[in-house]
């Protein structure tokens, strides 16, 4: 639909540059005893079929579940509506705030809240702001799509996103509508190059061109 809209404007052709991958994460208050969700639980939480924490875990006494996201036009929410709810809208217990920092602050102060957030806000462990946020909230784990075994869950970290073992990943695209190769195309080309891909990797995201290294630690 976006391509058609551009073509209708003096026959403009759009160019898409694949830069890497991001993901949508779920953040919780540190006091919450639940740390992981199945795919079906995520669907029911978003649709409003699950509204109480004791429906997730019988021992959880936090009461009503509040699901918050960063903005009314959030790209993270759009991804979940499309891929999880198949076009349906979020449940009545979901509501928008005005920014990602406001959302993180809300989850920190409300034990019963779940935050929906782009992983880029919490994935750069060299960034002081990311470290500050991670000291205030915790990141939930989610069941992989291809490994529906009880107890198997993954966090939205780079390796899991690259291997698609974390289900709610999304591509990072640069879209150019330039009629000739100009500044925008040059920037996108740089981000596709080795130095640009290293910047994406350093930022805690997954570059389009990357190798995966698994490290096993033992005492």
C-alpha positions in Angstrom: 0.0 0.0 0.0 2.9 2.4 0.8 4.6 1.6 -2.5 1.3 2.3 -4.4 0.9 5.6 -2.7 4.4 6.7 -3.7 3.9 5.6 -7.3 0.7 7.7 -7.4 2.8 10.8 -6.6 4.4 11.5 -10.0 5.4 7.8 -10.4 7.9 7.8 -7.5 9.7 4.5 -7.0 10.6 3.5 -3.5 13.8 1.6 -2.6 14.0 -0.6 0.5 17.4 -1.2 2.2 17.5 -4.1 4.7 19.7 -3.0 7.6 19.0 -5.5 10.4 16.5 -6.8 13.0 14.9 -5.5 16.1 12.3 -7.1 18.4 9.4 -6.2 20.7 9.9 -7.0 24.3 7.7 -7.3 27.4 8.9 -5.6 30.6 7.8 -6.3 34.1 8.0 -4.8 37.6 10.9 -6.4 39.6 8.3 -7.4 42.3 6.4 -9.6 39.8 7.1 -13.3 40.4 6.1 -14.3 36.8 9.1 -14.0 34.4 8.0 -15.9 31.3 5.0 -16.4 29.0 3.8 -18.9 26.5 2.7 -17.8 23.0 -0.9 -18.5 23.9 -0.7 -16.5 27.1 0.7 -13.5 25.2 -2.2 -13.7 22.7 -4.8 -13.9 25.6 -3.1 -11.0 27.4 -3.2 -8.8 24.4 -6.8 -9.7 23.4 -8.1 -9.1 27.0 -9.0 -12.8 27.6 -6.6 -12.8 30.5 -7.1 -9.8 32.8 -5.9 -11.1 36.2 -2.4 -12.2 37.3 -3.8 -15.3 38.9 -4.9 -16.5 35.5 -1.2 -16.5 34.5 0.0 -18.1 37.7 -2.3 -19.2 40.6 0.2 -18.0 43.1 0.4 -14.5 41.7 -1.7 -12.1 43.8 -1.0 -8.8 42.0 -4.6 -8.5 40.8 -5.6 -6.6 37.6 -3.2 -6.7 34.7 -2.3 -3.4 33.1 -0.7 -3.5 29.6 1.0 -0.3 28.6 2.8 0.8 25.5 4.8 3.9 24.5 2.4 5.7 22.1 -1.1 5.4 20.5 0.6 4.9 17.1 3.3 2.5 18.4 5.0 0.4 15.8 5.5 -2.3 18.5 1.7 -2.5 19.0 1.0 -2.6 15.3 3.4 -5.6 14.9 1.6 -7.5 17.7 -1.9 -6.6 16.3 -0.9 -7.9 12.9 1.1 -11.0 13.9 -0.5 -12.1 17.2 -4.1 -10.8 17.0 -4.4 -11.2 13.2 -5.8 -7.7 12.8 -7.9 -7.6 15.9 -7.5 -4.7 18.4 -5.9 -4.8 21.8 -8.1 -5.6 24.8 -9.6 -3.0 27.1 -6.8 -3.4 29.7 -4.2 -2.1 27.2 -3.5 1.7 27.0 -1.0 4.1 25.6 1.3 6.6 27.3 3.3 9.3 25.6 6.9 8.0 25.4 9.2 5.0 26.1 10.7 6.6 29.2 7.3 7.3 30.6 6.3 3.7 29.9 9.4 2.3 31.7 8.7 4.6 34.6 5.1 3.4 34.8 6.2 -0.3 34.9 8.8 0.5 37.6 6.1 2.1 39.8 3.2 -0.4 39.2 3.7 -4.0 40.2 0.8 -5.3 38.1 1.9 -3.7 34.8 3.3 -5.2 31.6 5.1 -2.9 29.2 5.4 -3.4 25.5 8.6 -1.9 24.2 11.0 -1.9 21.3 14.1 -3.9 22.4 16.4 -1.1 21.1 15.6 0.8 24.3 17.1 -1.8 26.6 19.5 -3.8 24.4 22.6 -1.6 24.3 24.4 -2.6 27.5 27.1 0.0 27.0 24.5 2.8 27.0 24.0 4.5 30.4 20.3 5.0 29.8 19.7 1.3 28.9 21.5 0.2 32.0 19.4 2.6 34.1 16.2 1.2 32.7 17.3 -2.4 33.2 18.0 -1.6 36.9 14.4 -0.6 37.3 12.5 -3.3 35.3 13.0 -6.9 34.2 12.6 -8.3 30.7 10.2 -11.3 30.3 11.0 -14.4 28.4 8.7 -15.8 25.7 8.2 -19.3 24.3 9.9 -19.9 20.9 7.6 -20.5 17.9 9.3 -23.7 16.8 10.0 -25.1 20.2 6.7 -25.4 22.0 8.1 -27.4 25.0 6.9 -26.5 28.5 9.6 -24.5 30.3 11.5 -23.5 27.2 11.5 -19.7 26.9 13.9 -17.1 25.5 14.7 -13.5 26.1 14.9 -10.9 23.2 18.7 -10.9 23.0 20.7 -10.7 19.8 21.4 -14.4 19.3 17.8 -15.4 19.9 16.6 -12.6 17.5 19.1 -13.6 14.8 18.1 -17.3 15.0 14.4 -16.3 15.1 14.2 -18.2 18.4 12.5 -15.2 19.9 9.1 -14.9 18.2 8.4 -11.1 18.1 11.2 -9.9 15.9 10.9 -7.3 13.1 13.1 -6.0 10.3 14.8 -2.7 10.3 14.4 -1.0 6.9 15.5 2.3 5.4 13.1 3.4 2.7 14.2 6.0 0.1 12.0 7.8 -2.4 14.9 9.7 -4.0 14.7 10.1 -7.8 18.5 9.7 -7.9 21.2 8.4 -5.5 21.5 11.3 -3.1 22.2 11.8 0.6 19.5 9.4 1.8 20.7 6.6 -0.4 24.3 7.2 0.6 23.4 7.0 4.3 21.4 3.7 3.8 24.3 2.3 1.7 26.7 3.1 4.6 24.5 1.4 7.1 24.5 -1.7 4.8 28.3 -1.6 4.7 30.6 -3.4 7.2 31.1 -0.2 9.4 27.4 0.5 9.5 26.5 -3.1 10.3 29.0 -2.9 13.2 27.2 0.2 14.5 23.9 -1.8 14.5 25.6 -4.7 16.3 27.2 -2.4 18.9 23.8 -0.9 19.6 22.4 -4.2 20.8 20.5 -5.0 17.6 21.0 -7.6 14.9 22.7 -6.5 11.7 21.4 -7.8 8.4 24.8 -9.4 7.6 26.1 -11.1 10.7 27.7 -14.3 12.0 26.4 -16.0 15.2 28.8 -16.9 18.0 27.5 -19.0 20.9 29.6 -18.9 24.1 29.1 -21.5 26.8 30.3 -20.5 30.3 31.0 -23.0 33.0 32.2 -22.6 36.6 
